[in-house]
């Protein structure tokens, strides 16, 4: 290394991580991010509750939705109880026809089972809400229906078998056995859940053919947003550079 190289002074020039250009780019990406939350397509589906079984306590699933009876304090003790649900079938004795004739209400759009519950055989839970293996009668709890993993949805219509339903936004609706009821208004839009409310009666309550819709973000929008943010991070990280300055040549006096 010669004396000139030894005297070279270098300075690390650190570029501000968010200069003017970066701030503009960040603003554009932020607006895009907000837009991507609203961009997407609407999925509409009808929950038909076509499972089989009675006195079910575990969660049921269909088309991205789940349902289970809620937990409530045991009215006869210090523990908790969870009601059961049934996949009901057509029953002429209860007035539930197997199919609708022409001009009659749509008792069952696809002549399948329906989701219901009653006040018998509640699952007894301990203080930590774990099953004890025992059941009790005369209690019951609502069936809560929500999206798997959470998320808002719109409840559009339902076929009533008996009872009433409510929503997380204060909606409350009832209907005549077998009739299709449209669920209109803000109380049924953007809800977290709906419940099949339990009446203190021995007969089953329930619904069928619950029509719902929800929004799914477009994967391309999410991917583009991620690429943009990565580009911004790379630009900020690569903005640092080193600038070196050689020492000035000594002034020579000419005699």
VOMARSE-283987 format. One line per field, with one value per residue (C-alpha): residue in three letters; chain; x, y, z. Coordinates in nm, 2 decimals. Example, Ala and Ser with C-alpha at 12.3 -4.5 7.8 and 13.67 -1.06 7.14 Angstrom:
2
resn <- ALA  SER
chain <- A  A
c1 <- 1.23  1.37
c2 <- -0.45  -0.11
c3 <- 0.78  0.71
***
This chain:
255
resn <- UNK  UNK  UNK  UNK  UNK  UNK  UNK  UNK  UNK  UNK  UNK  UNK  UNK  UNK  UNK  UNK  UNK  UNK  UNK  UNK  UNK  UNK  UNK  UNK  UNK  UNK  UNK  UNK  UNK  UNK  UNK  UNK  UNK  UNK  UNK  UNK  UNK  UNK  UNK  UNK  UNK  UNK  UNK  UNK  UNK  UNK  UNK  UNK  UNK  UNK  UNK  UNK  UNK  UNK  UNK  UNK  UNK  UNK  UNK  UNK  UNK  UNK  UNK  UNK  UNK  UNK  UNK  UNK  UNK  UNK  UNK  UNK  UNK  UNK  UNK  UNK  UNK  UNK  UNK  UNK  UNK  UNK  UNK  UNK  UNK  UNK  UNK  UNK  UNK  UNK  UNK  UNK  UNK  UNK  UNK  UNK  UNK  UNK  UNK  UNK  UNK  UNK  UNK  UNK  UNK  UNK  UNK  UNK  UNK  UNK  UNK  UNK  UNK  UNK  UNK  UNK  UNK  UNK  UNK  UNK  UNK  UNK  UNK  UNK  UNK  UNK  UNK  UNK  UNK  UNK  UNK  UNK  UNK  UNK  UNK  UNK  UNK  UNK  UNK  UNK  UNK  UNK  UNK  UNK  UNK  UNK  UNK  UNK  UNK  UNK  UNK  UNK  UNK  UNK  UNK  UNK  UNK  UNK  UNK  UNK  UNK  UNK  UNK  UNK  UNK  UNK  UNK  UNK  UNK  UNK  UNK  UNK  UNK  UNK  UNK  UNK  UNK  UNK  UNK  UNK  UNK  UNK  UNK  UNK  UNK  UNK  UNK  UNK  UNK  UNK  UNK  UNK  UNK  UNK  UNK  UNK  UNK  UNK  UNK  UNK  UNK  UNK  UNK  UNK  UNK  UNK  UNK  UNK  UNK  UNK  UNK  UNK  UNK  UNK  UNK  UNK  UNK  UNK  UNK  UNK  UNK  UNK  UNK  UNK  UNK  UNK  UNK  UNK  UNK  UNK  UNK  UNK  UNK  UNK  UNK  UNK  UNK  UNK  UNK  UNK  UNK  UNK  UNK  UNK  UNK  UNK  UNK  UNK  UNK  UNK  UNK  UNK  UNK  UNK  UNK
chain <- A  A  A  A  A  A  A  A  A  A  A  A  A  A  A  A  A  A  A  A  A  A  A  A  A  A  A  A  A  A  A  A  A  A  A  A  A  A  A  A  A  A  A  A  A  A  A  A  A  A  A  A  A  A  A  A  A  A  A  A  A  A  A  A  A  A  A  A  A  A  A  A  A  A  A  A  A  A  A  A  A  A  A  A  A  A  A  A  A  A  A  A  A  A  A  A  A  A  A  A  A  A  A  A  A  A  A  A  A  A  A  A  A  A  A  A  A  A  A  A  A  A  A  A  A  A  A  A  A  A  A  A  A  A  A  A  A  A  A  A  A  A  A  A  A  A  A  A  A  A  A  A  A  A  A  A  A  A  A  A  A  A  A  A  A  A  A  A  A  A  A  A  A  A  A  A  A  A  A  A  A  A  A  A  A  A  A  A  A  A  A  A  A  A  A  A  A  A  A  A  A  A  A  A  A  A  A  A  A  A  A  A  A  A  A  A  A  A  A  A  A  A  A  A  A  A  A  A  A  A  A  A  A  A  A  A  A  A  A  A  A  A  A  A  A  A  A  A  A  A  A  A  A  A  A
c1 <- 0.00  0.15  0.12  -0.15  -0.37  -0.30  -0.43  -0.76  -1.06  -1.38  -1.72  -2.03  -2.32  -2.63  -2.94  -3.25  -3.47  -3.77  -3.67  -3.91  -3.94  -3.97  -4.24  -4.44  -4.39  -4.49  -4.80  -4.91  -4.85  -5.05  -5.34  -5.31  -5.31  -5.63  -5.78  -5.67  -5.87  -6.18  -6.09  -6.19  -6.48  -6.81  -6.87  -7.23  -7.32  -7.61  -7.55  -7.76  -7.67  -7.67  -7.48  -7.62  -7.65  -7.83  -7.70  -7.39  -7.16  -6.85  -6.82  -6.99  -6.84  -6.96  -6.83  -6.60  -6.85  -6.87  -7.13  -7.16  -7.38  -7.26  -7.14  -7.34  -7.35  -7.52  -7.86  -7.85  -7.48  -7.15  -7.03  -7.11  -7.33  -7.33  -7.64  -7.65  -7.75  -7.92  -7.94  -8.32  -8.50  -8.84  -9.11  -9.48  -9.57  -9.39  -9.53  -9.19  -9.27  -8.99  -9.04  -9.24  -9.52  -9.57  -9.70  -9.61  -9.34  -8.99  -8.98  -8.65  -8.48  -8.29  -8.51  -8.22  -8.16  -8.18  -8.00  -8.18  -8.17  -8.38  -8.35  -8.26  -7.93  -7.69  -7.33  -7.21  -6.87  -6.64  -6.50  -6.25  -6.52  -6.40  -6.67  -6.73  -6.90  -7.24  -7.55  -7.84  -8.18  -8.38  -8.11  -7.99  -7.80  -7.81  -7.63  -7.38  -7.28  -6.97  -6.70  -6.41  -6.13  -6.36  -6.45  -6.75  -7.03  -7.38  -7.68  -7.92  -8.21  -8.31  -8.58  -8.73  -8.82  -8.91  -8.78  -8.59  -8.24  -8.04  -7.71  -7.40  -7.54  -7.87  -8.07  -8.37  -8.60  -8.86  -9.06  -9.34  -9.26  -9.11  -9.12  -8.82  -8.74  -8.52  -8.28  -8.27  -8.11  -7.78  -7.84  -7.77  -7.48  -7.12  -7.20  -6.96  -7.21  -7.58  -7.74  -8.04  -8.21  -8.34  -8.70  -8.78  -9.00  -8.95  -9.00  -8.69  -8.60  -8.39  -8.32  -8.23  -8.08  -7.91  -7.79  -7.48  -7.21  -6.87  -6.58  -6.25  -5.94  -5.79  -5.46  -5.31  -5.37  -5.21  -4.91  -4.86  -4.87  -4.60  -4.38  -4.42  -4.33  -4.02  -3.91  -3.94  -3.74  -3.47  -3.45  -3.40  -3.14  -2.94  -2.94  -2.62  -2.30  -1.94  -1.78  -1.40  -1.20  -0.83  -0.61  -0.54  -0.21  0.05  0.10  0.44  0.61  0.78  1.09
c2 <- 0.00  0.33  0.66  0.78  0.48  0.50  0.85  0.77  0.86  0.66  0.74  0.51  0.70  0.55  0.63  0.70  0.39  0.59  0.87  1.06  0.80  0.52  0.71  0.75  0.39  0.29  0.50  0.34  -0.01  0.09  0.20  -0.13  -0.32  -0.16  -0.23  -0.59  -0.65  -0.56  -0.72  -1.07  -1.28  -1.37  -1.73  -1.84  -2.18  -2.36  -2.56  -2.87  -3.05  -3.39  -3.57  -3.86  -3.93  -3.82  -3.68  -3.54  -3.32  -3.28  -3.00  -3.05  -2.92  -2.84  -2.61  -2.41  -2.37  -2.54  -2.58  -2.70  -2.65  -2.37  -2.43  -2.29  -2.33  -2.64  -2.52  -2.81  -2.78  -2.60  -2.75  -2.68  -2.85  -2.86  -2.95  -3.20  -3.17  -3.42  -3.47  -3.49  -3.68  -3.64  -3.74  -3.74  -3.77  -3.44  -3.29  -3.29  -3.42  -3.59  -3.37  -3.07  -3.11  -2.85  -2.52  -2.62  -2.45  -2.59  -2.82  -2.95  -2.84  -3.16  -3.40  -3.45  -3.44  -3.11  -2.97  -2.97  -3.00  -3.03  -3.02  -3.38  -3.55  -3.26  -3.34  -3.27  -3.09  -3.03  -2.70  -2.70  -2.78  -3.13  -3.41  -3.61  -3.90  -3.82  -3.66  -3.47  -3.38  -3.06  -2.82  -2.79  -2.50  -2.32  -2.45  -2.19  -2.18  -1.99  -2.00  -2.24  -2.02  -1.73  -1.46  -1.26  -1.39  -1.29  -1.51  -1.49  -1.73  -2.04  -2.31  -2.33  -2.66  -2.51  -2.25  -1.93  -1.82  -1.52  -1.35  -1.19  -0.85  -0.88  -1.04  -1.25  -1.44  -1.72  -1.90  -2.14  -2.51  -2.58  -2.23  -2.05  -1.72  -1.45  -1.29  -0.92  -0.62  -0.53  -0.77  -1.06  -0.90  -0.94  -1.15  -1.37  -1.64  -1.73  -1.95  -2.19  -2.08  -2.35  -2.33  -2.49  -2.75  -3.12  -3.10  -3.05  -2.71  -2.67  -2.54  -2.66  -2.52  -2.22  -2.00  -1.80  -1.59  -1.46  -1.28  -1.45  -1.23  -1.28  -1.48  -1.26  -0.94  -1.09  -1.21  -0.87  -0.70  -0.93  -0.87  -0.50  -0.49  -0.71  -0.48  -0.18  -0.36  -0.45  -0.10  0.03  -0.23  -0.17  0.21  0.22  0.29  0.38  0.70  0.73  1.05  1.06  1.31  1.63  1.65  1.86  2.21  2.24  2.58  2.68  2.89
c3 <- 0.00  -0.10  0.09  -0.13  -0.07  0.30  0.31  0.12  0.33  0.29  0.42  0.44  0.28  0.44  0.25  0.45  0.45  0.34  0.11  -0.10  -0.37  -0.11  0.07  -0.25  -0.33  0.02  0.00  -0.33  -0.18  0.13  -0.08  -0.28  0.04  0.16  -0.18  -0.18  0.14  -0.04  -0.37  -0.43  -0.53  -0.35  -0.27  -0.22  -0.08  0.08  0.39  0.36  0.69  0.52  0.80  1.00  1.36  1.68  2.01  1.85  2.06  1.84  1.58  1.24  0.91  0.57  0.29  0.51  0.80  1.13  1.41  1.76  2.06  2.30  2.66  2.95  3.32  3.45  3.60  3.85  3.97  3.96  3.63  3.27  3.01  2.63  2.44  2.15  1.79  1.56  1.19  1.17  0.90  0.74  0.99  0.90  1.27  1.35  1.03  0.85  0.49  0.29  -0.01  -0.11  -0.37  -0.64  -0.51  -0.15  0.06  0.01  0.32  0.21  -0.12  -0.16  0.05  0.29  0.66  0.86  1.17  1.49  1.87  2.18  2.56  2.63  2.69  2.75  2.79  3.14  3.16  3.45  3.57  3.28  3.03  2.96  2.93  3.24  3.05  3.20  3.05  3.20  3.07  3.08  2.97  2.61  2.45  2.11  1.80  1.69  1.32  1.20  0.94  1.00  1.15  1.19  0.94  0.84  0.63  0.51  0.60  0.30  0.36  0.56  0.57  0.92  1.07  1.41  1.65  1.59  1.48  1.59  1.47  1.63  1.52  1.70  1.42  1.53  1.29  1.31  1.05  0.98  0.96  0.62  0.48  0.32  0.50  0.34  0.59  0.50  0.67  0.83  1.12  0.88  0.69  0.80  1.10  1.30  1.37  1.38  1.64  1.63  1.95  2.18  2.31  2.64  2.48  2.42  2.04  1.82  1.68  1.37  1.02  0.68  0.36  0.51  0.22  0.30  0.12  0.20  0.03  -0.06  -0.14  -0.48  -0.45  -0.73  -0.53  -0.22  -0.43  -0.60  -0.27  -0.13  -0.43  -0.40  -0.03  -0.10  -0.37  -0.13  0.13  -0.12  -0.25  0.11  0.19  -0.13  -0.09  0.12  -0.06  0.02  -0.11  -0.09  -0.14  -0.22  -0.03  -0.22  -0.41  -0.21  -0.36  -0.52  -0.51  -0.83  -0.78
***
